[in-house]
Amino acid sequence: MRVAILTVGNELLAGDIENTNATWLARRLTEGGATVARIQTVPDDHEVIADVVAEWSTAFDAVIVTGGLGGTPDDITMEAVAAGLDREFVVVDEAAEQVETTITAILERRPDIDFDLDVAWYASMPDGAEVLPNDEGLAPGCRAGNVYVLPGIPDEMKPMFDSIAERFAGDRESREFYADAPEGAVARELGQVVEQFGVEVGSYPNRGGPTRIKLSGFDPVVLDDAVAWVWEHATVDLYETVAEVEEATREESD
């Protein structure tokens, strides 16, 4: 499954807020076997969001959009997604009930709060959308076709994604190990393993520490053979974990 991640928010582009949602989602999707094919951040701009959704909804198996849900003027994501999918933007009764239930619960805990919000706006979604409950916040998410719209607040986004994570399962696998040397010391072997086995290779240097090496592909047997080949032909010491590298370093220094 090829998945694209679209994060929305002027604050992300300005650097006011770190875009941890993109990294977290990419990691979770990859762990589940999906291939993250694209990550992009766009401003709170109706036309821009709609254009990207229109293009990506036909280019990828699934699109995950985060950010821009709520009742402030810049919260236009849901309406823009509806436009991008060429669907009406309508109030969904199930979503309205969830918003009203959440408001009631909040007022029971905090009767001093004066809520003045437009329930209909919070409950409006692309016509025909599946409502995704937000157990940690006010604005529900939704699925419209292959586009999933999630809140931008991480404490709300993460549990909502967890509730649907199995929908993005794929058969992509990875194998990781470590080289106690700079990445250049294993560059030749990694280039050869790509040619011979057709796997994807990533090497991630850590200044002052071991280099993490990651092989990825869709055939577990081929992946295991590729890893074995690298271990056999590498001219530097390889380890399965960082702890093993550290232990070997301590033994050498003793």
N, C-alpha and C positions, 0 to 999 in steps of 0.2 A: 504494500500500500504506500503510495506516494502522497505525502501530506505537506501542505504549505501553511505557514504561520504568519498571520498579519497582526501586528500590534499597533494600536491606535493611540495617539496622544501628542499634543504639542509639547507637553512636559517631558516626554521621552526624547524628542528631537532636540529640545533645548538643553538636555542633560540635567534637568532639575530632579528627575527621578531615574534611577538605574533600571534598565530594562531586564529585570530578573525573570519576568514571565517567559520571554522567548527562550532563554537558556534552560529554564526548568522544563518547559514543554518539550523542547527538542530532546532533552535527555530522557524524559519519560517515554516519548514516542519511540525513540531509538531503542530503548530497553525493551519495549514491547514488540520490536521486530518491524516497525514501520520505517520508511525512508523519508527523512525530512528533506524535501526537495527545494524549498524556498523559505526564507525568512525576510520580512520587510517591515519597516516602521513607516507609518504615514501620519500626517497631521489630522486634526479634527476638521476635515474638509469633506463635505458631503460628496462632491463630485469625484474626488480622488478615491475615497473609500469605495464608492459604487463602481468605479471603473476597474479597480483591482479585483473586487469580488466577481464582477461579470467575467473577467478574463480567467481568473484562477478557478472558478467553479467548474469550468469546462476543461481546464488543463490538468487538474489534479484529482486524485480520488477523494480527498477531503481537504477542507480549508478550515482552520481554526482562527477566529478573530477574537482578540481580547482588547478591552478598554472602551470607554465612551458609553457606558450604560449608566443611567441615573436620571436626575432631574435638573441638572444645571445646563446652561445654554450650550456648552460644548459637548454635551452627551447626545451625539447625533448618529452614533454607529448603527443602531438597530434600524433606523429609518433609511440610512444609506445602504445597508445590506439589502433591505427590501427593494430599493431602487435598482441595485446591481443585479438582483435576481428577477427583475421585472415582475414583482409581486406587489399587491396592495399592502399598505401599512395599516393594520387594523388592530383594534382592541381584542385581545384573546381572553375569554371569560376565565379560563383556568388560571392564567397569569394574574388577572385582577384579583381573584380570590386569594391567591398566595400573597400578593402585596398587602391586601387588607388584613389578612391573618397576621402577617409580620408586624404591621403597624399596631394592631391591637396588642400583640405581645410586648412590643416596645413600650406602649403607653401604660401597660400594667406594671412594668418595672420602673418606668420614669413618668409618672403622671404630670410632672412639672414641665414636660416638653410640649411645645406647641407645634404640632405637625401641620404644615400648610403645603401640601404637595399634590400634584396631579396624578392620581392613581391611574387614569387612562393612559397617560404618557408612559409610565413605568410598565404598563401591561400591554403596550402596543408592540406588535411584531409583524414580520412578513406573513401574509395570509397563508394558512395551512401549516404553520410552523409547529413543531413539537416543543412544548415548554420544558425547560431544564430548571428544576427548583434550585433556589439559592437559599440554603439552610443557614448561611452565615451572614446574609445581607438582605437588602431590600429589593434589588432589581433582579428578576429572573433572567436566565439565559434562554437560548433556544437553538433548535436545529431546523434549518430550512433547506431541504434538499441535502446536499453534501457540505453545507456551510454551517459551522457551529459557532455561535456567538457567546462568549463567556465574559464575565466581569473582568475589569482590569486590576482590582484590588487582589493581591496575591492570596490573602486569607480566604477570599471568596472563590477565586478562580481555581485554586488547587483542589478543594473538595468537589467542586462541580466537575472538573475533569476526571477525578478519580471515579466518579459515579458512572462515567461513560468510557473509561479507558479501554475496556475490552473491544470497543468498536473499531479501534485503530490497530488491532493486532496484525502483525505480519510475520513473514518467515525469514527476515533478515537476521543474521547472527554476527557476533563479533568475538574475537579472541584478543586478549591483552597480555603483554608481558613487558619486561623492562630490560634496558641495556645500561650497564654501568659505564657509559661512554657518551660523548656528544653524538647527536644524530648523524653527523657526517660519517662517523665510523661504521655505520650500518647502511648507508645510502646505497651502496652497490648491491648488497644482498636484497634490500627491499625493492629495488628496481627490477631485479631478476625474478623475484617471487611474483610480482605483478604480471610479468610477461609469461611465466610458466603456468601460473594457476588462475589468472584472471580475477584475483581478489582485489579489493580496494585496500590501500595502505595509508595509515596516518602515523606520523611520528611527532611527538610533542616534547620538545626539550624543556628541561627544568634546570635553570642556571644553578650550578652547585649541587645538583641532584641527578638522579637517573633519568634517562630518556624513556618515556612511555611509548610503546609501539602497539598499534591497533590494526588488526586485519579484519576485514568485514566482507561478507558475501551471503549467498542464499543456500549454499550446499555445505552442510556441516562436515561432511567427509573431506571435501576439498579444502575447507578451512583448516581442519586438523592436519592434513598433509602439508599445507602451506606453512603452518607454524613449525612443524617438524623439520621442514626443509631449511627454514631460517635458522633454527637452533643448530642444525647440523653444519651449516656453511658459514655462520657468523664467525668473525675473527675476534670478537669481544665477548666478554662474559654476559650471559643472559640470565634473567631471574623471573620467576612467576609473580613475585610480589615486591613491593618497596621494602617490606620488612626484611626480606632475604638479602636485598642489596645492602641495607644498613648493617645487617649482621656480618656479611662478608667484609664490609669496610672496617668494622670494629676488629675482626679477627686479623686483618692485615696490619692494623695499627698497633696491635698488642706485641 
